[in-house]
Amino acid sequence: MRAAVGRLRSDSGLQDAQTLRREGAPIPMKPLRRWDNGRDVLLAGDAAGVVAPASGEGIYYAMASGRLAAEAVESALQTGDGRCLRQARRRFMKAHGTVFRVLGVMQWFWYSSDRRRERFVTICEDRDVQQLTFESYMNKELVRKKPMAHVRIFFKDMGHLLGLVRA
């Protein structure tokens, strides 16, 4: 890998450029506010931050954003208008934005301390939580069926938040 990167640097005239880091970089766990520069650059996948908060799942979202990016690039090439590139993010967020917002709030709250993480793990043992989570994961959208399961989960979550349930 290092030899390949060295050849790439040499071939592109960057062999004398200073190396700032040798290790990888953290992947953003939420979609970036902007994926394009309005002219000739468009991000997708991990580079665009389409990694699900809380779970780190990203293959599906990378593929979906890649497809939308390809369509936006095609439109930009056909029209000559680089502003078409922003359609990739708009369409992605229309389809998946709610999931990212909900998972982001969950991660912000439940992962904020070891105590809360332990309570979250206990909540995830619940059958209702597992069933709704599995369906949401498989369909890549929030499940809105089984209203009583949502009610039960709400009260169980409140019990955990108020310390009424042992973790």
Secondary structure, DSSP 8 states (H G I E B T S, - for coil): -HHHHHHHHHHTT-TTS----SS-----SS--S--B-SSS-B--GGGGT---TTT---HHHHHHHHHHHHHHHHHHHHH--GGGGGHHHHHHHHHHHHHHHHHHHHHHHHTSSHHHHHHHHHHHTSHHHHHHHHHHHHHTS-----HHHHHHHHHHHHHHHTT-S--
